[in-house]
């Protein structure tokens, strides 16, 4: 049996072609190579953002190389594939500035077991306005609705209180704490894992 199965078979519905996703206030579009420099200078190299990521603020080259490989991917087909979406304010938000305010990602961790991982990074200036919740909820809708995911999880630095709050808002459950798993700039960091089941997401959307 290949990964290109149907939801009815109990596995992920792959392949999935990347596309734009519109929400009430946002536009999620495939991240492009042209976005990388703005993304880096605008928020990915800020110390208050990068402290919770897995690279140092001044180390832009290696993340960029990895990102270029992921940007070139236009579909989810197998385990390990991931898509990154740039998050922009839409015209309905009353803004004429369409620069990227953050990005969200979705990855296939196990097509066989219908497991996916979600991630996000947003500029601190837009925190508290519900944009992260809106963008990630839309992506979860794709993961559970179109792709047929059974479980979607997020890994985050255990000290990242803002992301932990977002997980709680999304209805995710803290499933595990991996002590001192990541070494960032010579310091060991705990990693928290939050998970959400399809049944939980569907129930929350219907309530």
C-alpha positions as CSV (number, residue, x, y, z in Angstrom):
1,X,0.0,0.0,0.0
2,X,1.4,3.4,-1.0
3,X,1.1,6.7,0.8
4,X,-1.3,7.9,-1.9
5,X,-4.4,6.5,-0.2
6,X,-7.8,7.8,0.7
7,X,-9.2,9.0,4.0
8,X,-11.5,6.0,3.9
9,X,-8.5,3.7,4.2
10,X,-7.7,5.3,7.6
11,X,-4.5,7.0,6.4
12,X,-3.6,10.5,5.2
13,X,-5.1,11.6,1.9
14,X,-1.9,12.2,-0.1
15,X,-0.7,13.8,-2.2
16,X,-1.8,17.2,-1.1
17,X,-0.9,20.2,-3.4
18,X,0.0,23.5,-1.7
19,X,-2.3,26.4,-2.3
20,X,-3.4,29.7,-0.8
21,X,-5.7,29.6,2.2
22,X,-8.0,32.5,3.0
23,X,-9.4,33.3,6.5
24,X,-11.4,36.2,7.7
25,X,-8.4,38.5,8.2
26,X,-5.5,36.6,6.8
27,X,-4.0,35.1,3.6
28,X,-1.9,32.0,4.0
29,X,0.2,31.5,0.9
30,X,3.1,29.2,0.0
31,X,6.4,30.8,1.3
32,X,8.7,31.7,-1.6
33,X,12.4,32.2,-1.8
34,X,11.8,36.0,-2.2
35,X,10.3,36.0,1.3
36,X,13.4,34.6,3.0
37,X,15.3,37.9,3.5
38,X,12.3,39.8,4.7
39,X,11.4,36.9,7.0
40,X,14.9,36.8,8.4
41,X,15.3,40.5,8.9
42,X,11.7,41.1,10.1
43,X,11.4,38.5,12.8
44,X,13.4,35.3,12.4
45,X,16.6,37.0,13.6
46,X,15.1,38.8,16.6
47,X,16.5,37.5,19.8
48,X,13.1,37.5,21.5
49,X,11.9,35.2,18.8
50,X,14.9,33.0,18.0
51,X,15.5,32.2,21.7
52,X,12.8,29.5,21.3
53,X,13.9,28.2,18.0
54,X,16.6,25.6,17.2
55,X,19.2,28.0,15.8
56,X,21.1,31.0,16.9
57,X,19.9,34.5,16.0
58,X,23.1,35.3,14.0
59,X,23.1,31.9,12.2
60,X,21.0,32.6,9.1
61,X,22.7,30.5,6.4
62,X,21.9,27.0,7.6
63,X,18.2,27.7,8.3
64,X,18.0,29.4,4.9
65,X,19.4,26.4,3.1
66,X,16.9,24.1,4.8
67,X,14.1,26.5,4.0
68,X,15.0,26.6,0.4
69,X,14.6,22.9,0.2
70,X,11.2,23.0,1.9
71,X,10.1,25.9,-0.3
72,X,10.8,24.0,-3.4
73,X,8.4,21.3,-2.2
74,X,4.9,22.0,-3.6
75,X,3.1,18.9,-2.3
76,X,2.9,16.6,0.6
77,X,3.5,13.0,-0.6
78,X,5.3,11.0,2.0
79,X,6.7,11.0,5.6
80,X,9.0,13.9,6.2
81,X,7.4,16.2,3.7
82,X,6.4,19.7,5.0
83,X,4.9,22.9,3.7
84,X,5.5,26.4,4.9
85,X,2.8,29.1,4.5
86,X,3.6,32.9,4.8
87,X,0.9,34.7,6.8
88,X,-0.2,38.1,5.5
89,X,-2.9,40.5,6.6
90,X,-5.7,40.5,4.0
91,X,-7.5,43.6,2.7
92,X,-10.5,42.8,4.9
93,X,-8.3,43.7,7.9
94,X,-8.2,47.3,6.7
95,X,-4.4,47.1,6.1
96,X,-2.6,48.0,2.9
97,X,0.7,46.5,4.2
98,X,0.9,42.9,3.0
99,X,4.3,42.1,4.4
100,X,4.7,38.8,6.0
101,X,3.8,38.9,9.7
102,X,4.6,35.3,10.4
103,X,4.5,31.8,9.0
104,X,2.9,28.4,9.8
105,X,3.9,25.0,8.7
106,X,2.5,21.5,8.5
107,X,4.5,18.3,8.1
108,X,3.8,14.6,7.6
109,X,5.3,12.6,10.4
110,X,3.5,9.2,9.7
111,X,1.2,8.8,6.7
112,X,0.6,5.2,7.9
113,X,-0.7,6.4,11.3
114,X,-2.1,9.7,10.1
115,X,0.2,11.8,12.3
116,X,1.1,15.4,11.4
117,X,3.1,18.2,13.0
118,X,2.2,21.9,13.0
119,X,4.5,24.8,13.7
120,X,4.3,28.6,13.8
121,X,6.4,31.8,14.2
122,X,5.0,35.3,14.4
123,X,6.4,38.8,14.8
124,X,6.0,39.9,18.4
125,X,4.3,43.1,17.3
126,X,1.2,41.2,16.2
127,X,0.9,39.1,19.4
128,X,-2.4,39.4,21.2
129,X,-4.5,40.0,18.1
130,X,-5.6,36.5,17.5
131,X,-3.7,36.1,14.2
132,X,-1.8,33.0,15.3
133,X,-5.0,31.4,16.5
134,X,-6.7,32.2,13.2
135,X,-3.9,30.9,11.0
136,X,-3.3,27.7,12.9
137,X,-7.0,26.9,13.2
138,X,-7.2,27.2,9.4
139,X,-4.2,24.9,8.9
140,X,-5.6,22.4,11.4
141,X,-8.9,22.4,9.4
142,X,-6.9,21.4,6.3
143,X,-5.0,18.7,8.2
144,X,-8.0,17.1,9.8
145,X,-10.6,17.8,7.1
146,X,-8.8,17.3,3.8
147,X,-5.8,15.3,4.7
148,X,-7.6,13.1,7.2
149,X,-5.1,13.4,10.0
150,X,-5.9,11.5,13.2
151,X,-3.6,13.5,15.4
152,X,-1.6,16.7,15.0
153,X,1.1,17.7,17.5
154,X,3.4,20.7,18.1
155,X,6.8,20.7,19.7
156,X,7.9,23.8,21.5
157,X,10.4,25.1,24.0
158,X,8.9,24.4,27.4
159,X,9.7,28.0,28.4
160,X,7.7,29.4,25.4
161,X,4.6,30.5,27.4
162,X,3.0,32.3,24.4
163,X,3.1,29.2,22.3
164,X,1.9,27.1,25.2
165,X,-1.1,29.4,25.6
166,X,-1.8,29.1,21.9
167,X,-1.8,25.3,22.1
168,X,-4.3,25.6,25.0
169,X,-6.5,27.9,22.9
170,X,-6.4,25.4,20.1
171,X,-7.6,22.7,22.5
172,X,-4.4,20.8,22.5
173,X,-3.3,18.7,25.4
174,X,0.2,18.7,26.8
175,X,1.3,15.1,26.3
176,X,4.9,15.1,27.3
177,X,7.9,17.0,28.5
178,X,11.3,16.0,27.1
179,X,13.9,17.2,29.5
180,X,17.0,18.9,28.1
181,X,16.4,17.6,24.6
182,X,17.7,20.6,22.7
183,X,21.0,22.5,23.1
184,X,20.6,26.2,22.0
185,X,23.7,28.4,22.2
186,X,25.2,26.1,24.8
187,X,22.2,25.9,27.0
188,X,19.9,22.8,27.4
189,X,16.2,23.4,26.8
190,X,13.2,21.2,27.7
191,X,10.7,20.5,24.9
192,X,7.0,20.3,25.5
193,X,4.8,18.2,23.2
194,X,1.1,19.2,22.7
195,X,-1.3,17.1,20.8
196,X,-4.8,17.4,19.3
197,X,-7.0,14.5,18.0
198,X,-9.4,14.8,15.1
199,X,-12.4,14.1,17.3
200,X,-11.4,16.9,19.7
201,X,-10.9,19.4,16.9
202,X,-14.2,18.5,15.3
203,X,-16.1,18.7,18.6
204,X,-14.6,22.1,19.3
205,X,-15.6,23.4,15.9
206,X,-19.2,22.2,16.3
207,X,-19.6,23.7,19.8
